[in-house]
Amino acid sequence: MKGVVILNDILVSVRMPESLLLKLKKLTEKEHFMDVSEEIRSITRKNWFKFTHPELMVIEKLRKDVLNEVKNKNEKEITKRVIKELNEIKKEIKKEGDK
């Protein structure tokens, strides 16, 4: 059959420290995976993709870096606005107290 791929599941056993297993379980819940094996498959897929397509991973990292910079800049601007508003409120309160 043309275009049909048959996948055979293979069971793999992995030894790991209990602390790593606990971290994986927490990550599994956080990322909404069904179980730890699904989380491990996801991590494996991501790393396999990273090593087989390094140029795409560089682009992905750049995209994430740009988004983080934009987010940080927006947070800084919001913080400045809040500080400015609070200072204006402080001045108004002082004016009311001086009357």
N, C-alpha and C positions, 0 to 999 in steps of 0.2 A: 504494500500500500504506500502510495506516495504521500509524503507530508505527515505520516503518522509516526510518533515517537513512543516507544514502549519503555516505561520506566520500571525498573525492578527495585523495590525497597530492600535495603541491606541494613541489618541491625549492627550498630557499632557500640561497643562498651567503652566508657571513658572513666578513668580514675581521676578524682579531683579532691582537693581538701574540702572539708565540710564548710569552711568559711566561704569558699567560692560558690558552693552549691547554695548556701543561704543567700548570697548576693544575687545569684541567678534567679532564685525564686522571687525575691523582691522585685527584680527587674521584669520578670515575667508578669507579675501583677501590674506593675506600673505601665508596661507596654501593651497590656491587655491580650497576652498570648494565652492559649488554652493550657499549656504545660511547659515545663522546662525544656523538653526535647524540641518543641516548636521554636522556643527562644534560641536554642543552640543552632538549629538549622538556619534561622535568620542571621545570626552572627556569622556563621560559616559562609552563607551566600554573600553577605556584604564584603567579607574579607576576600573571598574568591574573586568577586567582581573587581575589588580594589587592585588585586595583583594581576588580573588578566586585562584590565583596562585602566592603567595608571593615568593616562591623559584625561579621561573622563572624571576620575576622582580629583584631579587637580582643579578642574573646572568646578566641580561640586564644592570643594573646599573654598574656592574663591567666592562662589555664590553665597555660601554660609557666612563668610567673613564680611562681605558687603552688607548682608542683611543685619548682622550683629552691629556693625558700625552705624547703620541707619537707626537701629533701635536705640543704641547708646546715645546717639546725638539727640534723638527725640526725647529721651528720658532727661537728658541734661537741660534741654530747652524747657521742658515742663517744670523741672525743679526750679529753674531761674524764674519762671512766671509765678510759681507758687510763692517763692521768697519775696518777689516784688509785691504781690498782692498782700501778703502778710505784713510787710513793712508799711504799706498804705493803710491797712487796717489799724496797725499800731499807732500811726500818726493821727488818724481820726480819733482813736480812743484818747490819746494825749490831749488833743484839741478839746474834746468833750470834758475831760477832767480839769482843764485849765479855766473853763468858763465859770 
